[in-house]
Every structure is written in structure tokens, then in C-alpha cells.
């Protein structure tokens, strides 16, 4: 395959509506990826916190003797 300018450049100009649509699509994709990453992180941290709380609940606190 030979390299031509048509392979690298779009010969037709995009309309303003097409540019807006492409920008909108790209922005929404980025936002969705960030949301997914944030939800995964939140779930991972929630799970770690639950495990930590379970580990702390197993250890019974030592009762102090009352002074007379």
C-alpha cells in the first residue's frame, strides 16, 4: 500500500454540526471512562473499609478495672 495524502488527511471538510457531534461524543466517552474508574475505586475502598471494620470487630476490647 502506498502512502498518499488521502490516507493521512480527510479530503472533505467537516461541517460545524459534525465537529460538535464528534466533540460531544469524545467528551461523553471520557466522562464515562472517568465515572467507571471512580466507581471501581469507590467499590475497592468500600470493600477494604468493610474488611478493616470486620477485623477490628473480632478483637474484643479489654475492660478496665473500676477504681474503688
Phi, psi and omega in degrees: 000130180269147180276122177237164180295333178293332179287335183255332184239145177279116183291333181262140178281146179276144175283166181296324178295321178293321178296316179298315181297318180294317178296316179298315180297316180295316180297316180296322178296316179296316180297318179297319179295318179294321179296315179298316179297319180295319179294320177297316180295317179299316180296319179296316179292323178297317179297317179297319179295319178297317179297320179294318179295321177296320180293322179289327181290331180292322179284120180273137180290145179278129181278137179275146179284140179281139177282142179254000000 
